[in-house]
Amino acid sequence: MGIQLMGITHAKQKLRRTLSARIRAMSATSNVPKGHFAVYVGESKKRFVIPLWYLKHPLFRSLLDMVEEEFGFDCPTGVLTIPCSEDYFTSLTSALSC
């Protein structure tokens, strides 16, 4: 049990480092305001710019956990892609903003 927990903790730390590096790279090369990052959503890969604090919100974390479990975070393009519908993503982010 302890080994599994260490593995999960290590995986989450690796994910944070990977996302942090990608967020910094995306912010430096695109029109993303400080304190925000870009993600691509859905089949059409619509670009959304969202605040970094979403990463700490349990609902958004839950979405990221599902994406990681289903698809992983090995994005060769360096852009976080969330393969849910745009409607779902918009509903989720609207709920977070309230």
Residue pairs with C-beta under 8 A, 6 or more apart in sequence:
15 68
15 73
18 73
19 55
19 73
19 80
22 75
22 78
22 79
22 80
23 37
23 52
25 78
26 32
26 37
26 38
26 78
26 79
27 34
27 36
27 37
30 38
32 38
32 49
33 49
35 51
35 52
35 53
36 49
36 50
36 51
36 52
37 49
37 50
37 52
37 80
38 47
38 48
38 49
38 50
38 79
38 80
39 47
39 48
39 50
39 79
39 80
39 81
39 82
40 46
40 47
40 48
40 79
40 80
40 81
40 82
41 47
41 48
41 81
41 82
41 83
41 84
41 86
41 89
42 82
42 83
42 84
42 85
42 86
42 89
43 83
44 86
45 81
46 86
48 89
48 93
50 93
54 60
54 93
54 96
55 61
55 64
57 96
59 92
59 95
59 96
60 92
60 96
63 82
63 84
63 92
64 82
67 73
67 82
67 83
67 84
70 83
71 83
73 80
75 81
82 89
